[in-house]
Amino acid sequence: MQLVHLSDIHIGSFFKQNVFDNIVYEVNSIIKPDVIIITGDLTDDGLLFQFQRARAEVNKFHCSNVIVLPGNHDFRHTGHLLFNKFFPSPKQIYEFDNVILLTITTARPDRDEGEVGYLQRSWMEKNVNKYFNNKLKIIAMHHHLVSIPDTGSDQKPILDAGDILRTCISSRISLVLCGHKHRPWLWNFGLLEIAYAGTASSNRYRGFFENAYNIINIKEQKISIDIKIVGGKRFPVSRFNENYIPSLGT
């Protein structure tokens, strides 16, 4: 099974159409994934005309399973009233041959910080624990669960990060997919990995100055995650972490 993980498209003044066109070409013609998941911030300001354009751009993907989550930018300017109109989600649990994927909404209207909340966490625990260990369990959300380097000290994790991490570990979640930080990264906590996608098609970079997305392959209960530079090379995200050099003065 192969997933493409995109995030932070940011349709608006920061959007790069030529970059997004390259993503569509690569995904449709070369990668041909089983699932595409977009973890929020499709728009920059949550405005009607941006949602209209975002819907048209996402429709260019030739994939029967395109899953879209909202980000904090999508919920600005009453965008939370528009998101479900353009990206209706009939369910939050997606079951594939060997994978269970749950989506969590961390965005809140007119707030930049994210939160899962007690009700969603209880729902997550109840539903994840229904499944036996013969299926890999993946959680997708917009906001970051653990901070990553070179993205700003003001960029704090979701408000209830500790509770969610405890739930992920106790429920034997294998992978959490996040966006928001505009920087690809991977935290490996043994049985749990947290993978971040960079900004797919905006020029709002943080510490990593190329547009990118992630490609996730799952085979025989094993997960491998690659970074794909738009229009450029593809390589394991672990190599990116290994070659990381902290910025001076941080």
N, C-alpha and C positions, 0 to 999 in steps of 0.2 A: 504494500500500500504506500502511496506517495501523496504527501500533502505539500501545498505551497502556502506559506504563511506571509501575508502582506500586512503592512500597518502604516498609518500616518500618511495618507495620500495627500490630504490638505488641499482640496480643491478650493481655490480662491487666489489671492495675490501671490502666494508662494508656490502654486502648482506649476509643474513642468510637464507640459503636454507631450513633448517629444520623448521624455523619459517614460511616461506611462505607456505610450504607444509601443516602446521597446519591450516593456514588461508584457504587454498583451501578446506581442509577437513571440517572445521567448516561451511564455506559458502555454500558448495555444499550439505552437508549431514544434517546439523542442521538448518541453518537459511533459506536457499532457498529464497533469496530476489527476488523482482520483477525487481529491477535495481541495478547494481553495478556501482559506479562512482569512478574513480581513478583520484585524483586531482594533478597529476604531479610528477616529479622526479622519473620516472620509472627506469632511468639509473643514474649512478653516474657521467659519463663523456661525454655522448652523442656520444659514439663511436659505430661503425657499429656492432661489435660482441655483445655489450651490448643490442642494440636494438633487435638483432636477438633472444637473450635469453629472453628478456623482452616479446616479442611477444609470444614465446613458453610458458612462465609462465602464462601470462594472458589468453591464450587459454585453460588453465586447468579449468577455471570457467565454470559451467554449467548454464548459464544465457543468456537469449535472448537479454537482454539490458545491454551491458557493454559499458560504456561511458568513454573515456580516454582523459585527458587534458595534455598538456606539462608543465613541470616545468623548472626553470632556469638551472638545471643540464642537462636536456635533450637537451637544446639549446647550450651547450658548444661544442667547436671544430667542428663547422658547423653542429651540430646535428639538427638544424632547417631544414636542407636540407633532413634529414633522417626521421624525426618524422612522417610526413604525409604518407611516404611510408609504414611504419609499422603499423601506427595507423590512417588510413584515417578517416576523419569525414565528412560524407555527409551533415550534418546539425548542426546547433547550437541551435535549438529550439526543445525540445522534449515534446510532449503533451500526457499526460496520463489522466485517467478518471477524476481525480480531482486536477491534478498538472500540472503546466507548469514549465519546467526546461530549463534554458538558460545557455550556457557555454561561458565563457569569457577567452581569452588568455591574460595572464599577463606577460608571459615570453618574453624576448627579446634576440636575439643572443649575446652570450658572455657577458651578464650583469647579475649580481646577483639580483639587485633590479627590482621590477616589476612595470608595468604601464598598465593601461587600454587604455588610449588615447581617444581623442575627437571622432574619428570615431566610435569606439566600444561603447562608452557611448551613442552617438546619436542613434546608431542602437538598443541598449538595451532599451532606453526610448521609441523609436518608437514601438518596438515589444511588450514590456511588457504591454504598455498601450492599446493594442488591446483587452486585455482579461478583462472580467468583474471580479468582486470580488467573484464569485462563484468558482474560482479555486485558489489554493495556488500557489504562485509564488516563485520559488527557483532559485538562481544564484549560479553557481559553478565556482571557479577560483583557481589558485595555490597559489599565494602570499596572505599574510595576509592583511586584511583590517584595523584591529586595533591591536596594539601590545598586547602581553600577558606576564605574569610574567615569570621570570627566563629563558629567552631565549636570553639574550644578548642585551645590549643597542645599538649595531651596527645593529641589525636586525630591520630596519625601515619598516613601512608599504609601500604599493604601493605609487608611487609618487603623484598620484591624488586621494588619499584616501578620502579627503573631498568632492570632486565632486561626487565620486561614492556613498558615504554614503548619500549624499543629494538626489541623483537619486533613491537609494534604498528606502528611506523613502517616497519620493513623489510618487513613483510608487507602493507603498504598497507591497514591497517585504517581504515575511514572513521569509525567511531563506537564508543565504549566507553560502556556504560550502568552506572552505579553507584548505590548507595544509601548507607546507613550514617550519613551525616552529618546527615540530617534537614534539609537545606537545598538547595533547587534552585539550580543553578549550571551554567555552561557554560564550559569551557576550549576555546579554539580554537587549535590548533597547525597551522593550514594544512590539510594533507590529513587530519589527525586531529582529531576533536572528542571531548571527554569530557563527557557530560551526567549530571548528578546529579538524582535525584528527592528531593523533600522527604518528610517523614513523611506518609503518606496519612491515617492515622486515629488518631494518638496525640496526647497533649498534651506530648510531650517535644520541645519546639522548641529550635532552635539558631540564633539570629540571624534567623530568619524565622518569624513567629508566626501562620501560617495553614497549615491542611492543604492539601496540593496533590499533584498528580501531573503527569506529562508526557505530551504527545501528539506523536507523531513521524510526520510524513508523508514518504513517499519517492516521488518522481516523476521519471522520466527521469534517474536517477543523482544527483538533488539531494535533500538532506535539509533539512527544516525542523522545528524543535522549539518547541513551545509549552508554557507552564506553564498548568495549569488549576487555579484555586482551587476547592476543593470548595464547591459551591453559589454560586460567584461567577464572576468574569470569567476569560477566556482571553486570553493575550497571548504574543508571542514571548519566549523565554527571553533572547534578545539584549537586549531592552529592559530586562529585570531587571538584567542585568550593567551596562548603560550607566548606569542610574539608581542604581547602588550607591554609597552614601556610607559610608566606613569609620567604625566605631564609635570614639568618643573614647577615648583611652587604650590603643588596641590597636596 
